[in-house]
Amino acid sequence: MKEYVMIPFQVKEDRLDEAKKVINELIFSVKEKEPGTLLYNSLQLKKDPTSFIHFIIFADNDAHMKHRGAPYVMDFVKKLYDLCPDEPFPIFLESFDSCGIEV
């Protein structure tokens, strides 16, 4: 069963460029190494460029656990938390209804 996760977070304004760099590095690694991660989207708020939402769809719990345990993910989390005024927290979601391409 697919797992859906949303992680909203804000970065310090003077560290925005650094945050974008570590986000891009993470997404590159996920694309290269995690076929079970069906979608990993980093979305930046237009009205507040220091605010992001990561939206992730995992094929199943095994894919989610593989992602969480990956060394590059742990490295990303360590770097990201240093760039944020408040610790990011995941929100676990269930699919209710959808429209468009099924992932």
N, C-alpha and C positions, 0 to 999 in steps of 0.2 A: 504494500500500500504506500502510495506517495506521501512524503512528508513536506510540509510547507512551513517556512520560517521567515519572519520579517525581523530585521534588526535596525531600529532607528538609532541614530547617534549624531552628535555634534562634535566638531573639531574646533580647536582653538584657531582663531582667525589668522594669527601669525604663523600657523603651522599647516595651513590649507594645502599648499603645494606639496609638502612632504606627505600629507595624508593621501592626496591623489596618487602619488608615486607608489606608496605601499599598497593601496587598493588595486592599482593596475597590476602590480607584481603578483598579488594574490590571485586575481582573476585569471591571469595568464597561467599560473600553476594549476588552478582548478580545471581550466579548459584542457590542459595537457595531460593531467594525471587522474581525473575523476570522471570516468564515463557515467557513473551513477548519479552525478550531480547534473540534473537535466537542465537547470537554469540557475544562473547566478547573476543577478542584475544589481548594479550599484547605481542608485538614483540620487541625484543631487537636487535639492529644492531650489527652484528658480528665485523665490523671494528671499531665501537665506542660504547663500552658497556654502555656508559652514555646516549645514545640516544635510544628512544623507539617510537613505533607507536602503538596506540590502535586502533583496527579496530572493529567496532561494527555494528551489524545488528539488528534492531528492527522490530518486526512484523508490527507495524504501529505507527502513531504519538502518540496514547494514551500510548503505551508501552514506547516510548521515553520520554514523559512527566513524566510518573511514575518514570522512572529511574532518570531523572534530579532532581526530587523533593524528592527523598528518602534521609532520614537523613544520612545514611552511605555513600552515594555519596557526599553529601555536606561536610561531615567530610573528606572524601578522598581528595576532591578538595582543601580544606583548608590545609591539610597536604602536598599534592603534591606541591602546589604553593610555599610553604616554602622551598622545596627541589630543586627547579628549578631556574636557573639563569634568565630565561625569562619565562613569563607567557605562558602556553600552550594555543593553540587555536584550536577549532574544525573546520574541513573541512567537509562540507556536500556534499555527492556524490549521483549520480543517477546510477543505474545499466544500463549498455549499452549492455554487452554481458558476458557470463560466460561459464565455462566448469567445469564439475565435479558434486559433490553432491549439490543439490539445498537445500538451507536453508531458 
